[in-house]
């Protein structure tokens, strides 16, 4: 089956630093990956759609300069939270879809805590 | 504007009984619906899905029903087991949107032994 790996699973950083989260499709190629964010006891909110070889598409209200997305290969997308602040603390989850499939496969998520 | 709604934040059911989780949507362009199960600090796991051309899909203990006229779908779990305790998210997608998903707010299911 389709497997999506996300790393790191947990990261703590100081305010003002940048954090990179990786999302890899392990056994399939993904031209499109999605980045979601979840606050405690809330739904998963789509942040952006990551497109291989082109710019990401950001949802309304998501700062593209703060959440940098790079999808340099068919198996890797990265999300960089730049100049992180405590309000960026959240659970970030990526997902990818095998070509032809209707089902998205999710990574295990990355818990970001900004002190 | 919440296009996918799960109005019950929580549900408790006795082991062995049926669990019914409900979901409503407003966007008539949605043509594919999914249920995901999520444990704390983990990513969602796909459970079952249904296309808008069907009204029922069954997989073992899990059955999803779709009522397009009412823009309503439900997930039935029979019999419920303690291991089913998790947050269940309803999600929907539109053809041609790269299948990005719009999620409901989730329902915490607790199956009591």
Interface residues (C-beta under 8 A of the other chain):
Chain A: X4 X6 X32 X34 X36 X41 X42 X43 X44 X45 X46 X49 X91 X93 X95 X97 X102 X103 X104 X105 X106 X107 X108 X109 X111
Chain B: X9 X32 X34 X36 X41 X42 X43 X44 X45 X46 X49 X51 X89 X93 X98 X99 X100 X101 X102 X103 X104 X105 X106
